Amino acid sequence: MLPFSDNGGTAAFAFDDDFTTSCTQTSGNGSIGTTFSELFQVTTVGLLFNSPGVFGIFYEYSLDGTTWVAIDAQTITVDTAGLQWFWYDIDGAPPAIAWRVRSFSNDVLSLVELYLGNSPQEIPMGVWSLDDWNAMTVKTTPGPPYNWYQQRDIDTPRLFIWPMPNDQAKYMQLVCWRRRYLNDLSDMSQELDISRRWNNALTASLARRLCLELPEADVNRYQMLSAEESSAMSLAVGEERDPAPMKYQPGLEVYRF
């Protein structure tokens, strides 16, 4: 592996596995990357910045070390230098001899580490109940995390993981899926915070409601509007599904506090 930086700085510092060093370029719109001894397919890119700011980043690869192909672009806002990892998953890029990240926002790149990963393995974490979490006497045990507990506070839910990440886990990612409340509309020009497949259902529901509230509306159309709403709602609700096969596991029940 041969690190390079085209706008100054010590390129090797971005690949030395040392979080106390960084490759800091001397001018904007530069690139930092590495050339491999053989074709290498990158599936995950990790960036640990050395300075806060807003950075426009291109992810690029080269088959010959000369001609570069941009995969995608991303705007990254760094609030805390040296403490925030930013990860990007690459889909469908071919094996290449060289890979790099390039700034296009006139910002000077300063990277503590540039991580180029291949075929990461996702390990499902164990879910703990409130009793499990409270029964853990040492909650700061160091190591790669493999369990989690969610404290569902009203204002700010909190996610606890165990063991506490240490040096062995510094390149690990925590992949989370979340469900959230829909955003409220505060202006008539805003769009609804829903998928488009719900547009007909909401339009039909609004039409039925307005039929009873607007003096000029024809009340005789209420039954027709109700039937249309019921049909549209059924179609929308029917698409809120997971097409995977359903599995039943006897013995499961709601956890009681």
For each residue, the residues with C-beta under 8 A, 3 or more apart:
1: 15 34 35 36 37
2: 34 35 36
3: 11 12 14 15 23 32 33 34
4: 11 32 33 34 35 100
5: 8 9 10 11 14 23 25 30 31 32
6: 30 31
7: 25 26 27 28 29 30 31 108 109
8: 5 24 25 26 27 30
9: 5 13 22 23 24 25 26 32 109 110
10: 5 13 21 23
11: 3 4 5 14 15 23 32 34
12: 3 15 16 23
13: 9 10 16 18 21 22 23 112
14: 3 5 11 22 23 32 111 112 113 114
15: 1 3 11 12 34 113 114
16: 12 13 21
17: 113
18: 13 21
19: 48 82 112 113 170
20:
21: 10 13 16 18 112
22: 9 13 14 50 110 111 112
23: 3 5 9 10 11 12 13 14 32 109 110 111 114
24: 8 9 50 108 109 110
25: 5 7 8 9 28 30 32 108 109 110
26: 7 8 9 108
27: 7 8 30 108
28: 7 25 103 105 106 107 108
29: 7 102 103 104 105 106
30: 5 6 7 8 25 27 102 103 108 109
31: 5 6 7 60 100 101 102 103 109
32: 3 4 5 9 11 14 23 25 100 101 109 111 114
33: 3 4 60 98 99 100 101 114
34: 1 2 3 4 11 15 98 99 100 114 116
35: 1 2 4 65 97 98
36: 1 2 39 40 97 98 99
37: 1
38: 97
39: 36 95 96 97
40: 36 95 96 97 99 116 118
41: 93 94 95 96 118
42: 45 61 90 93 96 99 116 117 118
43: 89 90 91 93 117 118 119 120
44: 87 88 89 90 115 116 117 118 120 173
45: 42 59 87 88 90 99 101 114 115 116 117
46: 85 86 87 88 113 114 115 117 171 173
47: 57 76 85 86 87 88 101 111 113 114 115
48: 19 82 84 85 86 111 112 113 114 115
49: 52 53 55 76 78 81 82 84 86 110 111 112
50: 22 24 81 82 110 111 112
51: 78 81 108 110
52: 49 78 79 80 81
53: 49 77 78 107
54: 75 76 77 78 105 107
55: 49 75 76 78 103 105 107 109
56: 73 74 75 76 103 104 105 107
57: 47 73 74 75 76 101 102 103 104
58: 70 72 73 101 102 103 104
59: 45 70 71 72 73 74 88 90 101
60: 31 33 68 69 70 71 99 100 101 102
61: 42 68 69 71 93 94 96 98 99 100
62: 65 66 67 68 69 96 97 98 99 100
63: 67 69 94 96 97
64: 67 97
65: 35 62 97 98
66: 62
67: 62 63 64
68: 60 61 62 100 102
69: 60 61 62 63
70: 58 59 60 73
71: 59 60 61 90 93
72: 58 59 88 90
73: 56 57 58 59 70 104
74: 56 57 59 88
75: 54 55 56 57 105
76: 47 49 54 55 56 57 86
77: 53 54
78: 49 51 52 53 54 55 81 84 86
79: 52 84
80: 52 83 84
81: 49 50 51 52 78 84
82: 19 48 49 50 112
83: 80
84: 48 49 78 79 80 81
85: 46 47 48 173
86: 46 47 48 49 76 78
87: 44 45 46 47 173
88: 44 45 46 47 59 72 74
89: 43 44
90: 42 43 44 45 59 71 72 93
91: 43
92:
93: 41 42 43 61 71 90 96
94: 41 61 63
95: 39 40 41
96: 39 40 41 42 61 62 63 93 99
97: 35 36 38 39 40 62 63 64 65
98: 33 34 35 36 61 62 65
99: 33 34 36 40 42 45 60 61 62 96 116
100: 4 31 32 33 34 60 61 62 68
101: 31 32 33 45 47 57 58 59 60 109 111 114
102: 29 30 31 57 58 60 68
103: 28 29 30 31 55 56 57 58 106 107 108 109
104: 29 56 57 58 73
105: 28 29 54 55 56 75
106: 28 29 103
107: 28 53 54 55 56 103
108: 7 24 25 26 27 28 30 51 103
109: 7 9 23 24 25 30 31 32 55 101 103
110: 9 22 23 24 25 49 50 51
111: 14 22 23 32 47 48 49 50 101 114
112: 13 14 19 21 22 48 49 50 82
113: 14 15 17 19 46 47 48
114: 14 15 23 32 33 34 45 46 47 48 101 111
115: 44 45 46 47 48 171
116: 34 40 42 44 45 99
117: 42 43 44 45 46 120 171
118: 40 41 42 43 44
119: 43
120: 43 44 117 173
121:
122: 175
123: 146
124:
125: 145 146 147 148 161
126: 146 147 148
127: 147 148 149
128: 132 133 136 147 148 149 162
129: 132 133 149 255
130: 133 134 149 255 257
131: 134 135
132: 128 129 135 136 147 149
133: 128 129 130 136 139 149 160
134: 130 131
135: 131 132
136: 128 132 133 139 162
137:
138: 141
139: 133 136 160 162 164
140: 164
141: 138 162 163 164
142: 163 164 165 166
143: 163 164 165 166 168 169
144: 163 165 166 168 169 172
145: 125 148 161 162 163 164 165 169 172 174
146: 123 125 126 162 163
147: 125 126 127 128 132 161 162
148: 125 126 127 128 145 159 160 161 162
149: 127 128 129 130 132 133 159 160 162
150: 157 158 159 160
151: 157 158 159 160
152: 157
153: 156 157 158
154:
155:
156: 153
157: 150 151 152 153
158: 150 151 153
159: 148 149 150 151 176
160: 133 139 148 149 150 151
161: 125 145 147 148 164 165 174
162: 128 136 139 141 145 146 147 148 149
163: 141 142 143 144 145 146 166
164: 139 140 141 142 143 145 161
165: 142 143 144 145 161 169 170 172
166: 142 143 144 163 169 170
167: 170
168: 143 144
169: 143 144 145 165 166 172
170: 19 165 166 167
171: 46 115 117
172: 144 145 165 169
173: 44 46 85 87 120
174: 145 161
175: 122
176: 159
177:
178:
179:
180:
181:
182: 192 193 194
183: 193
184:
185: 188 190 192 193
186: 190
187: 190
188: 185
189:
190: 185 186 187
191:
192: 182 185 198 199 202
193: 182 183 185
194: 182 198 199 202
195: 198
196: 199
197: 235 236 239
198: 192 194 195 201 202 236
199: 192 194 196 202 203
200: 203 204 232 235 236
201: 198 204 205 229 232 233 235 236
202: 192 194 198 199 205 206
203: 199 200 206 207 232
204: 200 201 207 208 225 228 229 231 232 233
205: 201 202 208 209 229 232 233
206: 202 203 209 210
207: 203 204 210 211 225 228 229
208: 204 205 211 212 222 225 226 228 229
209: 205 206 212 213
210: 206 207 213 214 217
211: 207 208 214 217 218 219 221 222 225
212: 208 209 217 219 222
213: 209 210 217
214: 210 211 217
215:
216:
217: 210 211 212 213 214 221
218: 211 221
219: 211 212 222
220: 223
221: 211 217 218 224 225
222: 208 211 212 219 225 226
223: 220 226 227
224: 221 227 228
225: 204 207 208 211 221 222 228 229
226: 208 222 223 229 230
227: 223 224 230 231
228: 204 207 208 224 225 231 232
229: 201 204 205 207 208 225 226 232 233
230: 226 227 233 234
231: 204 227 228 234 235
232: 200 201 203 204 205 228 229 235 236
233: 201 204 205 229 230 236 237
234: 230 231 237 238
235: 197 200 201 231 232 238 239
236: 197 198 200 201 232 233 239 240
237: 233 234 240
238: 234 235 241
239: 197 235 236
240: 236 237
241: 238
242:
243:
244:
245:
246:
247:
248:
249: 252
250:
251:
252: 249
253:
254:
255: 129 130
256:
257: 130
